[in-house]
Amino acid sequence: MSSDSQKFADPRWTSQVTDEMMEAIKAKAVDGKVTCPVLRKFAEDTGVAYKVAGAAADMAGVRVHNCDLGCF
């Protein structure tokens, strides 16, 4: 996959993403990135699946890093 390729956005998850989620994730990001533990906690605190939180980060243009579990 080249760096020019768009990441596939699964409609099962993207359809559940809200503008508020994307803004909250952007607010947690530092230099356009958020750590995996921060995004997992966001998902747990808001009651959404990890895949939904990951889709929200993707849609917000926020990259997930330091991911140990491969959830995102």
C-alpha positions in Angstrom: 0.0 0.0 0.0 1.5 3.3 -1.0 1.5 6.3 1.3 -0.8 8.1 -1.2 -3.5 5.5 -0.6 -6.5 6.3 1.5 -7.2 4.0 4.4 -10.4 2.0 3.9 -13.2 3.4 6.0 -15.6 0.7 6.9 -19.2 2.0 6.8 -20.2 -0.2 9.8 -18.0 2.0 12.0 -18.0 5.4 10.2 -21.8 5.5 10.3 -21.6 5.7 14.1 -19.1 8.5 14.2 -20.4 11.9 15.3 -18.8 15.4 14.8 -18.6 15.6 18.6 -16.5 12.4 18.7 -14.1 13.8 16.1 -13.7 17.1 17.9 -13.1 15.3 21.2 -10.4 13.2 19.7 -8.8 16.2 18.0 -8.7 17.9 21.4 -6.8 14.9 22.9 -4.3 14.8 20.0 -0.8 16.2 20.3 0.8 17.1 16.9 -2.0 15.3 15.1 -1.4 12.1 17.0 -3.1 10.3 19.9 -1.8 7.3 21.8 -3.6 3.9 21.8 -4.3 4.0 25.5 -5.9 7.4 25.2 -8.1 6.4 22.4 -9.1 3.1 24.1 -10.0 5.1 27.2 -12.0 7.5 25.1 -13.9 4.6 23.6 -14.6 3.1 27.0 -15.7 6.4 28.5 -18.1 7.1 25.7 -19.4 3.6 25.3 -18.4 3.0 21.7 -16.5 0.2 20.2 -12.8 0.6 19.6 -13.4 0.3 15.9 -15.8 3.3 16.1 -13.2 5.4 18.0 -10.6 4.4 15.5 -12.8 5.4 12.6 -13.5 8.7 14.3 -9.7 9.3 14.7 -9.2 8.5 11.0 -12.0 10.8 9.9 -10.6 13.6 12.1 -7.2 13.2 10.6 -5.6 12.0 13.8 -3.1 9.2 13.7 -2.9 6.5 16.5 0.5 5.6 17.7 2.1 3.4 20.5 -0.5 0.8 19.8 0.2 -2.5 21.5 -3.0 -4.4 20.9 -3.8 -3.6 17.2 -7.3 -2.3 18.1 -7.1 0.6 15.7 
